[in-house]
Amino acid sequence: MRNSVNRPPTPDAVEDQEKEPTLQEIINTKMIESGEKEKLMELLRERLVECGWKDEMKALCRAYIKKKGTNNVTVDDLVHVITPKGRASIPDSIKTELLLRIRAFLASAAL
């Protein structure tokens, strides 16, 4: 019997079942189950609105659309251009606050 040259070997089903979740996956699951992830997302939304970040991102989007023309811009274009600027412009104080809340959650959840 010849082995196929073009097809890779099929992985064992047992290997897939034995794969343990990563620490990040475990933490994410715990945060979702406890409702903490949604609380953090809401806190993030509030803080970004309070500091004017959301308005700044709207202005960047409008400026980009005006520059390129309404018919020449897709949502994917906006996401590709604005996302790096948006992530870079989140104030450090907000990042720190969220990190402290995540650490407090992890300490209370004993992870």
ZIURKA-V21808 format. One record per residue. SS is DSSP state (a for helix, b for strand, c for the rest). PHI is phi in whole degrees, 0 to 359 (none if undefined). OMEGA is omega in degrees with one decimal (999 if undefined). Layout:
<<SS & PHI & OMEGA> <SS & PHI & OMEGA>>
This chain:
<<c & none & -178.6> <c & 264 & 174.3> <c & 275 & 178.7> <c & 288 & 178.9> <c & 280 & -173.5> <c & 272 & -174.5> <c & 245 & 177.9> <c & 288 & 179.6> <c & 296 & 178.9> <c & 284 & 179.7> <c & 291 & 178.6> <c & 291 & 178.7> <a & 296 & -179.5> <a & 295 & 179.5> <a & 299 & -179.7> <a & 294 & -178.9> <a & 289 & -177.5> <a & 277 & -179.0> <c & 295 & -178.9> <c & 273 & 179.0> <c & 293 & 178.9> <c & 285 & 178.1> <a & 300 & 179.0> <a & 299 & 178.4> <a & 295 & 179.1> <a & 295 & -180.0> <a & 298 & -180.0> <a & 301 & 179.1> <a & 298 & 179.8> <a & 298 & -179.3> <a & 293 & 178.6> <a & 293 & -178.5> <a & 300 & -177.4> <a & 276 & -177.0> <c & 87 & -177.8> <a & 293 & -179.1> <a & 298 & 179.2> <a & 294 & 176.8> <a & 298 & 179.3> <a & 295 & 178.2> <a & 297 & 178.8> <a & 294 & 177.1> <a & 300 & 179.0> <a & 299 & 178.3> <a & 302 & -179.4> <a & 300 & -177.4> <a & 295 & -179.9> <a & 293 & 176.7> <a & 290 & -178.9> <a & 302 & -175.8> <c & 273 & 177.8> <c & 88 & -178.6> <a & 298 & -177.9> <a & 298 & 178.6> <a & 295 & 177.5> <a & 298 & 179.0> <a & 293 & 176.5> <a & 299 & -179.5> <a & 296 & 177.4> <a & 298 & 178.9> <a & 297 & -179.6> <a & 298 & 179.6> <a & 296 & 179.7> <a & 295 & 179.5> <a & 296 & 179.3> <a & 296 & -179.5> <a & 294 & -175.7> <a & 273 & -175.8> <c & 98 & -175.4> <a & 304 & -176.3> <a & 279 & -175.9> <a & 254 & -176.5> <c & 236 & 174.2> <c & 250 & 177.0> <a & 299 & 178.3> <a & 299 & 176.6> <a & 300 & -179.6> <a & 299 & -179.5> <a & 299 & -178.7> <a & 297 & -176.5> <a & 278 & -171.2> <a & 275 & -175.5> <a & 306 & 179.8> <a & 299 & 178.8> <a & 293 & -179.7> <a & 296 & 179.9> <a & 296 & -177.9> <a & 289 & -174.7> <c & 263 & 175.1> <c & 290 & -177.4> <c & 300 & 179.8> <a & 299 & -179.4> <a & 297 & 178.6> <a & 290 & 178.2> <a & 300 & -179.7> <a & 296 & 179.7> <a & 300 & 179.1> <a & 295 & 179.5> <a & 298 & 178.5> <a & 295 & 178.2> <a & 295 & 178.6> <a & 294 & 178.3> <a & 298 & 178.9> <a & 296 & 177.6> <a & 298 & -178.8> <a & 297 & 178.7> <a & 293 & -179.2> <a & 287 & 179.8> <a & 274 & 179.1> <c & 57 & 177.1> <c & 260 & 999>>
